[in-house]
Amino acid sequence: MTGQLTVRGRARPVTFPATVPVASSGEVWLDAEVQINRADFGLTWNQMGMASMNNTLTVHAVFARP
């Protein structure tokens, strides 16, 4: 998958592999995990070091025909 992720008004290109666990005539499912660095989106505030700068975004998308 290739696209653009926007967080708090900052957009960055992202590319990541995705699996297609379901593909039928009516819908397609996509599952993926994306590694995100919070600093890329200006999220540098971190009270007492409690939040990691590198995080995993889990994606589960379902595309269906109406």
Phi and psi in degrees as a GROMACS rama.xvg file:
@    title "Ramachandran Plot"
@    xaxis  label "Phi"
@    yaxis  label "Psi"
@TYPE xy
-134.327  134.846  THR-2
-168.846  -159.385  GLY-3
-130.229  131.198  GLN-4
-108.629  128.181  LEU-5
-116.672  125.897  THR-6
-131.827  123.917  VAL-7
50.9912  41.4971  ARG-8
82.353  -0.285312  GLY-9
-107.225  122.057  ARG-10
-104.756  138.675  ALA-11
-138.013  142.946  ARG-12
-72.4772  144.043  PRO-13
-134.172  142.63  VAL-14
-136.028  130.682  THR-15
-156.076  153.963  PHE-16
-77.223  147.671  PRO-17
-136.106  149.93  ALA-18
-103.935  155.647  THR-19
-118.437  86.664  VAL-20
-72.8995  -23.1898  PRO-21
-135.979  127.553  VAL-22
-142.639  106.311  ALA-23
-126.745  -176.396  SER-24
-69.8032  -19.2536  SER-25
-106.116  -19.1543  GLY-26
-159.228  160.32  GLU-27
-133.495  133.838  VAL-28
-108.141  142.64  TRP-29
-126.808  134.305  LEU-30
-125.441  138.125  ASP-31
-159.729  162.03  ALA-32
-127.411  133.452  GLU-33
-123.298  130.314  VAL-34
-84.8012  126.235  GLN-35
-125.267  134.759  ILE-36
-99.5176  117.6  ASN-37
-58.1705  -32.2941  ARG-38
-63.9921  -27.7266  ALA-39
-61.6871  -19.9046  ASP-40
-113.612  15.5417  PHE-41
77.4693  14.4446  GLY-42
-95.8325  78.2878  LEU-43
-104.388  -13.1101  THR-44
-66.1488  134.388  TRP-45
-154.288  93.407  ASN-46
-62.5848  115.298  GLN-47
56.6701  29.0798  MET-48
66.0368  27.8293  GLY-49
-83.3595  -18.555  MET-50
-115.453  133.602  ALA-51
-71.9719  147.693  SER-52
-77.0502  -30.1496  MET-53
-102.049  124.159  ASN-54
-132.299  160.345  ASN-55
-108.28  124.146  THR-56
-99.1231  121.528  LEU-57
-97.0088  128.395  THR-58
-116.291  129.167  VAL-59
-133.313  109.476  HIS-60
-118.951  138.552  ALA-61
-121.604  122.401  VAL-62
-109.849  122.329  PHE-63
-130.033  148.242  ALA-64
-81.1929  140.238  ARG-65
